């Protein structure tokens, strides 16, 4: 094809989208349009050059031939600057010569890079771990740098550091830590309801998996994994929390779905008094208006019958040394009493959540609630 230099001269004078489109449509053979608007992929620095080697016209600057290579795979620029700005208005304020250098939301969208690929790249290139520092600096210096990094991070998260650097009060420090915590409420504030709830569910699923034996075996191998898993189980025996993170994950999801109702759980557990036997029974989760309750049964603390025989002593470090049979009887008495006080009581086992996942358990609870509403 004979190159019409007049087209190129017109573009070089005006540097407009119209003249770029004219050259592009007339002289570029291999081409790809914006995946959003189907127009040419045009940016502030888009231009052309005539290759001295091939004597063909080639795009220069940002174009459909711009690419990012991630873990050996090429991802090409697939949106024009106009569509990118519409999607991310903040792009207009960015340094346009550097905005695509790193891996960020703008880059992922522009080059259509899958979320899992981007996350893997970020963890590999940006995360500071002992392993990455050893790979970069050698074992001795790598470990020294890791120790120094941990010490700095530890100090930078203290009240003393925040007070010295920013003049914070203890109340400000407390609010800051509260805002950083991974909770359903915080995630919805940051990402909106739909995305926030999805991130929360994914987080809960990851947390659920990290307390399983399979996770420890996968991460550390059979011998060390079993040892670490046993240590983990023993530490749970002495936890100062009277409720599990898994159960609270479910209860927070329910709280978000029934904001108009009065819910009791966690540090605000509801209790019933057994006057006849002079004792109190705490209920893990309670909706007062519906007289609906949930008891969460941890496999260890409540001696899951699928895991323990009646003469087993699941909690070996407990002074009471209760057998599984004694634990079952204790739970039976509690549940029978609670059923005389509320309309509906359901039992959820920790192992059921591990096997079925949070979504399935939440759906089952919602079905039970709908039956009594």
PyMOL commands that set and color helices and strands:
alter all, ss='L'
color gray80, all
select helices_A, chain A and resi 5-14+17-27+81-87+89-93+105-110+115-125+130-137+139-156+159-166+170-180+184-191+193-209+213-220+222-237+245-257+324-339+350-356+358-372
alter helices_A, ss='H'
color red, helices_A
select strands_A, chain A and resi 47-50+57-60+67-70+73-76+263-274+279-287+292-297+344-349
alter strands_A, ss='S'
color yellow, strands_A
deselect
rebuild
show_as cartoon
